[in-house]
Each structure stands twice: as C-alpha cells, then as structure tokens.
Amino acid sequence: MKRIASLFALIPALAFSACSEPGPSQTNSEENTESTETETVDEVVEVPTIDAGLAIGATAPLAAKFQTGDGEKTLETVLEDGPAILVFTRSVEWCPFCQTQLKGIDAIVSDLQQRGYNLYGVSYDSVESQDRFSKNQMLEYTMLSDEGSKAIDAFELRDPQYTEGKAVGVPYASIIVIDKDGKIVAKSVSGDFKKRPTNDQLLAIVDAI
C-alpha cells in the first residue's frame, strides 16, 4: 500500500501554463473554457504531493451529498455503480488548470472502465455550470456538484489558504480512488494546483492497486 501511495510522488506530471486565481475578467465560463485551448505544457516535473485529506485505508464519507443533473446523490449511491475515482478540482468556471485537466482525463474514461472504475469530476461549482462545461467539452464522465463544499470538507480536502473571495471552499487538486466497499485505496493530493498527475500516472496508480 505504501508503494501505491507514493507512486504519484515518484513519477513526473505535467505543469500547465495559465493564470492561477479568479480575476475580475474571469466571469464568463464559456470564454474561460475557450481560453484553455491555447495553453501549453511547459515542462515535465514531479507532482508535489502533500499529506492532506483522509488517509488510504480509511472509509470514505459515504453520506456525503452531491448534486447532479439527475438530482441529489450520496457517495454511497454513486458507489452502487462500482468503484470510483473522484477528481477534486477547483472550478470549471475560472480555473484553466482544472479545465485542462478535466478535458484531458476524458481520454481515459474507457481505460478506467475496463479496469472496473468509474470516473467523476468534483467541484464546488453549480450543476448548471458543470453541465454547461460538460456539454461544451462533450465529456464522457459525470461531474458532481458540491456547492457549499460539504463533501470537500468531509474528505478533509479544503484548501485553507483561501479565507476570502471567490476561491473560498475550493479543494486541493486531488485524486481519490475508492473501492466498492467505500474504502480509500489510493490518493494524490497536489501541493501545487498548477501541477496535476498525467493520464499515464492515473492509469499506473489504478494498475498498482
């Protein structure tokens, strides 16, 4: 299990080039989504993982609630469809790093399903914002809305550096892998929101479980 926990720290990740925090002009989600198309990969670096969130081996908060286009779902309900990989991300509206990641992981949805895992994106954005982003990008996986950041807090993933402004309540950029029984079997919590695990890393962590 220690090997699984450390995989993300040992293999390289992509560092994306873009702005870091919501600014005055970052109010239109569609405009921001389009802006990510010009982003480039700067360099290959290690993912600066940190010790945050619930530990590997702990039971995930099964009562945590999410909103979707089909209504409210608890994590327990989500897991009825099989083991899950939750990609906690800051915002589909104003975070271009998140937009780039969420678009990128769509390429491995079928690979993860073949391995027995369903992929989900999680952010504090509204269902409407998530649905708009999903439709614009034609995502093949489900976004889970956590307005109020209660699920983010239940996973102990809230980024504490934001105490005022629009970013209050965002999570660390994190990947949490949960088995069918609700146990956390792997995770990656980035200490730098500009750096996210690559698709190859995500597949590698699943293959190592």
C-alpha positions in Angstrom: 0.0 0.0 0.0 2.9 2.4 0.7 4.0 1.7 -2.9 0.6 2.8 -4.1 0.6 5.9 -2.0 3.9 7.1 -3.2 3.5 6.4 -7.0 2.3 9.9 -7.7 5.2 11.5 -6.0 7.8 9.4 -7.9 6.7 9.8 -11.5 6.5 13.0 -13.5 3.5 15.1 -14.1 2.6 17.9 -16.5 2.8 21.6 -15.4 0.2 23.6 -17.3 0.7 27.3 -18.2 -2.1 29.6 -17.3 -3.4 32.2 -14.8 -3.8 31.0 -11.2 -6.7 32.7 -9.5 -10.0 34.2 -10.5 -9.7 37.7 -11.6 -12.2 40.5 -12.5 -12.4 39.4 -16.1 -12.9 35.7 -15.3 -16.7 35.8 -15.1 -17.9 34.0 -18.3 -17.4 30.3 -18.1 -17.6 29.7 -21.8 -15.0 32.4 -22.5 -12.6 30.9 -20.0 -13.2 27.4 -21.4 -12.2 28.6 -24.8 -9.1 30.3 -23.4 -7.6 27.0 -22.3 -7.3 25.8 -25.9 -4.2 28.0 -26.2 -2.5 26.6 -23.0 0.7 24.7 -23.5 2.8 22.2 -21.5 5.8 24.0 -20.1 7.8 21.1 -18.7 7.8 17.7 -17.0 8.0 17.9 -13.3 7.3 15.8 -10.2 3.9 16.2 -8.6 4.4 17.9 -5.2 2.1 15.7 -3.2 1.2 16.6 0.3 -0.2 14.8 3.3 -3.8 16.1 3.3 -7.2 14.5 3.3 -8.5 11.2 4.6 -5.8 8.5 4.7 -5.5 5.5 2.5 -7.4 2.7 4.1 -10.0 5.0 5.7 -13.6 4.7 4.9 -14.8 7.5 2.5 -17.7 9.7 3.8 -20.5 7.6 2.3 -23.2 10.1 3.4 -21.5 13.0 1.5 -24.1 14.5 -0.8 -23.6 15.7 -4.4 -25.9 17.4 -6.8 -26.2 16.2 -10.4 -28.4 16.9 -13.4 -30.4 13.8 -12.2 -30.8 15.1 -8.7 -29.1 14.6 -5.4 -26.8 11.6 -4.9 -24.8 10.4 -1.9 -21.4 8.9 -2.3 -22.9 5.6 -1.3 -25.3 5.8 -4.2 -22.5 6.7 -6.6 -20.6 3.6 -5.5 -23.6 1.4 -6.3 -22.4 1.7 -9.9 -19.0 0.4 -9.0 -15.6 1.6 -7.6 -15.0 5.3 -8.2 -12.2 7.7 -9.0 -13.0 11.2 -7.8 -11.1 14.1 -9.3 -11.4 17.0 -7.0 -10.8 20.2 -8.8 -11.1 23.9 -8.1 -13.6 25.3 -10.6 -14.8 24.6 -14.1 -15.6 28.3 -14.5 -12.4 30.2 -13.6 -9.6 27.7 -13.2 -7.9 27.0 -16.5 -5.7 24.3 -14.9 -8.8 22.5 -13.9 -10.5 22.9 -17.3 -7.4 21.5 -18.9 -7.3 18.5 -16.6 -11.0 17.8 -16.8 -10.8 17.8 -20.6 -7.6 15.7 -20.6 -8.9 12.8 -18.4 -11.8 12.3 -20.7 -9.4 10.4 -23.0 -9.0 7.6 -20.4 -12.7 7.1 -19.4 -12.9 3.8 -21.2 -9.5 2.6 -20.0 -10.6 3.2 -16.4 -13.9 1.4 -17.0 -12.1 -1.6 -18.4 -10.2 -1.6 -15.1 -13.5 -1.5 -13.2 -13.6 2.2 -12.2 -16.0 5.0 -13.0 -14.6 8.5 -13.3 -16.2 11.5 -11.7 -15.2 15.2 -11.5 -15.9 17.1 -8.3 -16.0 20.9 -7.8 -17.9 23.5 -5.8 -19.5 24.8 -9.0 -23.2 24.7 -9.5 -24.9 21.9 -11.5 -25.6 24.4 -14.3 -22.0 25.5 -14.6 -20.8 21.9 -14.6 -23.4 20.8 -17.2 -22.5 23.7 -19.4 -18.8 22.8 -19.3 -19.6 19.1 -19.8 -21.7 19.7 -22.8 -19.3 22.1 -24.4 -16.4 19.7 -24.0 -18.5 16.6 -24.7 -17.3 14.8 -21.5 -17.9 11.1 -21.2 -17.9 11.1 -17.4 -20.1 12.6 -14.7 -19.5 15.8 -12.9 -20.6 16.0 -9.2 -21.5 19.4 -7.8 -20.5 20.2 -4.2 -21.9 23.7 -3.7 -21.1 24.7 -0.1 -18.0 22.4 -0.1 -19.5 20.0 2.4 -18.2 16.9 0.6 -14.9 18.6 0.1 -14.8 19.1 3.9 -15.9 15.6 4.6 -12.9 14.3 2.6 -10.7 17.0 4.5 -9.5 18.4 1.2 -10.4 22.1 1.6 -7.5 24.3 0.7 -7.1 26.5 3.8 -5.1 29.3 2.1 -8.3 30.9 0.8 -10.2 32.8 3.5 -12.0 35.4 1.4 -13.0 35.8 -2.2 -14.4 33.5 -4.8 -11.9 30.7 -4.1 -13.1 30.1 -0.6 -14.1 26.4 -0.3 -12.1 25.0 -3.2 -10.3 21.7 -2.6 -6.7 20.8 -3.2 -6.3 19.4 -6.7 -6.8 15.7 -5.7 -7.5 12.3 -7.0 -9.2 9.8 -4.6 -9.7 6.2 -5.6 -12.5 4.4 -3.7 -13.3 0.7 -3.9 -16.8 -0.9 -4.0 -16.9 -1.1 -0.2 -16.2 2.6 0.3 -12.5 2.3 1.3 -10.0 4.8 0.0 -7.4 2.6 -1.7 -5.2 5.3 -3.3 -4.9 9.1 -3.5 -2.9 12.0 -4.8 -3.2 15.5 -3.2 -1.2 18.1 -5.1 0.6 20.8 -3.1 0.7 23.0 -6.3 -2.6 23.4 -8.1 -0.7 24.1 -11.3 0.7 20.6 -11.4 -1.7 17.6 -11.9 -1.0 13.9 -12.5 -0.9 12.8 -16.1 -3.3 10.3 -17.6 -0.5 7.7 -17.6 0.1 8.3 -13.9 -3.6 7.8 -13.1 -3.7 4.5 -15.0 -0.5 3.5 -13.3 -1.9 4.1 -9.8 -5.0 2.0 -10.6 -2.9 -0.8 -12.1 -0.9 -0.8 -8.8 -3.8 -1.4 -6.5 
